[in-house]
Amino acid sequence: MYTALFWIIIAILVCDFVLETVLDYLNGKQVSDKLPDEVSDIYDAEKYKKQQAYFKANQKFGSVVDIFSFVVMMLMFFLFGFAFVDNLVRGMVTHSMLISLLFFAILYFANELISLPFGIYKTFKIEEQFGFNKMTPGLFAMDNVKGWLMSIVLGGGIISLIMLFYEKTGTNFWLIAWGLMALVNIFTLMFYSNLIVPLFNKQTPLEPGELRTEIEKFCQKVGYQLENLYVIDGSKRSTKANAYFTGLGAKKRIVLYDTLMDTLTTEEIVAVLAHEIGHYKHKHTRVMLILSLLNIGLMLYLLSLALGSPEEGNLYIAQALGSNIPSFHFGVIVFGVLYTPISFLLNIGINIISRKNEYQADTFAKENGLGDALGEALKKLSVSSLSNLNPHPAYVFFHYSHPTLLQRLNNLKK
């Protein structure tokens, strides 16, 4: 029997799917055959045509994935698939924590197996067709296996601790769980490049030479203590170039993709690093970390209200999924959907702040004499990755954490 909560869940999922479909449609209609003047100096007609073809291929592929995922989710709810998995698990184990862990594990690996063909097509068809893919089938398989193992160890460990807090402290578990998630997030931010990245990529200190000398000169000029500057072998997977700043305090680190060094000049790379240092100077990393932790705290608090006590649980939630046995995992599944509108609104705010941060970091580079070099770097990186030059404003508002290329170039010209 479908309850009122069931129909609320369905309504949220349908509204979310419709909104995303409309945004994708608007973004697709925004594509123009006219090359923007701002990039006419580095984009020829053939390259621009290739960029449009790449965008259309990705959009068509994304639409297929979205529709497939939506249909699967609808079937899981209407056919009470979550209750089926719950009954299956209860026939294997009896302890409540083991039931929830096995329940999540089955859903996780089922989703991974269903998603695997799409990942293969995306990597070895679309990315290969447009000259980006450098992965071998063996490396692709190894990446997936490593990702699965990390999910089992880290994800399973975190879920186990949260469930333990819930069983021991009841609805107040969210406070302890929030502290745990704060520690995990801070630890990950500080040691991501030291512990996680080496599992997938090789990082080596940038060797002495012209590039390192110019970078050191700039860091000395702006008062940035350069301790960790590394090059990562991104070319083993893709030709796309990137750079990022990570860590806090003594663990802060700047990482350059080796493909970046093949795409940009020395001055342009220094400009990209100036942008990353601008994030540090404006304390963007810390601000975004605080916002993330506040978001997690709110989510866990609302989850505690939805779950009810460990002794009684929330029968109403279980019935919405076709079961009469309340459980922690049913509460998480239903809450995940109910939280979607709140998460959607919060993400809009976070994206607005993030785009503002990007402008500030660009301006920092400009104020230190590297505005023109950063503009050229951004254009070259856009060309090398065939990024969408003219996304729809609504799509940008809802989804972009960075301003568009043209917006950033106009900001640098002010």
Secondary structure as UniProt FT lines:
FT   HELIX           4..29
FT   HELIX           37..39
FT   TURN            40..42
FT   HELIX           45..78
FT   TURN            79..80
FT   HELIX           81..90
FT   TURN            91..92
FT   HELIX           96..121
FT   HELIX           122..127
FT   HELIX           128..129
FT   TURN            130..131
FT   HELIX           137..150
FT   HELIX           151..155
FT   HELIX           156..169
FT   HELIX           170..172
FT   HELIX           173..191
FT   HELIX           192..196
FT   HELIX           197..199
FT   STRAND          203..205
FT   HELIX           210..222
FT   STRAND          229..232
FT   HELIX           234..236
FT   STRAND          243..246
FT   HELIX           249..251
FT   STRAND          253..257
FT   HELIX           258..263
FT   HELIX           266..281
FT   TURN            282..283
FT   HELIX           284..307
FT   TURN            310..312
FT   HELIX           315..320
FT   TURN            321..322
FT   HELIX           328..338
FT   HELIX           340..365
FT   HELIX           366..370
FT   HELIX           371..385
FT   HELIX           393..399
FT   HELIX           405..413
//
